[in-house]
Amino acid sequence: MGGGIKEWPEDERPREKLVRRGAGILTDAELLALIIRTGDSVTKHSAIDLGRALLQRFGDLRTLAGTTAAELCAVKGMGTAKAASIKAALEIASRINTDRFLVCSDRFTSPEQIYNHYHFALRDRRKEYFLALLLDGKNRIIREVQVSEGSLNQSIVHPREVFNPAVRESAAAVILVHNHPTGDPAPSREDLEITRRLREAGDLMGIKVLDHIIVGDGRFTSFVSQGLL
């Protein structure tokens, strides 16, 4: 359908369709159009045209969520403001799915609990993120610490980056969490070695490593459940 959205019949416009019939009736391109809001005056493409162009470039909303603002801006007609709006909306969706599962002061009960909390936020990341959850003596979560970003190696995942915050917070234990961008949560040799070093450092400091959980795409690995810790 050509022309600006305002020229369309009222019952075809995404905003009016949402108000009258609910958001579930809208296509992915229409939802994006409502976030983008305005078309491109140079190409004369409408907001829904831009939404379709984004989906054509990246495939689906899930893949879109893993893109950077710069990648969005590379699509003709997109600018910084439009890209920022899309990234913000998708981040809100991710936080809604994440925050409902785990909050500070919750008690750690199972690796599934940790996986359910993190898999929406981490499964589509293109880099590896290594996190440490600090826990008190009753296994209640004190806070989360991001230890590193990027491919794991022993230089960036150093015991001091994990245990310095744990000491400051008087943590009794930690849970290690990281993602595999490939989607396969099977531990690598590097994962095994890093976990061993962190467990040994924790033993020396009297701070127990309760588990190391690797988040994949729809799956996870718990070192404790697999007998690796």
SULUR-V774109 format. One record per backbone hydrogen bond with DSSP energy under -0.5 kcal/mol. NH is the residue of the N-H (numbers start at 0). CO is the residue of the C=O. Records with the same first field share a line. If there is no record, write none. Layout:
BEGIN
NH = CO  CO
END
This chain:
BEGIN
6 = 3
7 = 4
11 = 8
12 = 8  9
16 = 12
17 = 13
18 = 14
19 = 15
20 = 16
21 = 17
24 = 21
25 = 22
30 = 26
31 = 27
32 = 28
33 = 29
34 = 30
35 = 31
36 = 32
37 = 35
39 = 44
40 = 38
43 = 39
44 = 39
49 = 45
50 = 46
51 = 47
52 = 48
53 = 49
54 = 50
55 = 51
56 = 52
57 = 53
58 = 54
59 = 57
63 = 59
64 = 60
65 = 61  62
66 = 63
71 = 67
72 = 68
73 = 69
74 = 71
77 = 74
82 = 78
83 = 79
84 = 80
85 = 81
86 = 82
87 = 83
88 = 84
89 = 85
90 = 86
91 = 87
92 = 88
93 = 89
94 = 90
95 = 91
96 = 92
97 = 93
98 = 94
99 = 95
100 = 97
101 = 97
104 = 140
105 = 102
107 = 138
113 = 109
114 = 110
115 = 111
116 = 112
117 = 113
118 = 114
121 = 117
122 = 118
124 = 121
129 = 147
130 = 128  176
131 = 144
132 = 174
133 = 131  142
134 = 172
135 = 139
138 = 135
140 = 105
141 = 133
142 = 133
144 = 131
146 = 129  144
147 = 129
149 = 127
155 = 152
156 = 152
157 = 155
160 = 157
161 = 157  158
162 = 158
163 = 159
165 = 161
166 = 162
167 = 163
168 = 164
169 = 166
170 = 165
171 = 134
172 = 134
173 = 207
174 = 132
175 = 210
176 = 130
177 = 212
178 = 128
179 = 214
180 = 178
182 = 179
184 = 182
191 = 187
192 = 188
193 = 189
194 = 190
195 = 191
196 = 192
197 = 193
198 = 194
199 = 195
200 = 196
201 = 197
202 = 198
203 = 199
204 = 200
205 = 201  202
206 = 201
207 = 171  205
209 = 173  207
210 = 173
212 = 175
213 = 211  220
214 = 177  212
215 = 213  218
216 = 182
217 = 215
220 = 213
222 = 211  220
225 = 221
226 = 223
227 = 222
228 = 222
END
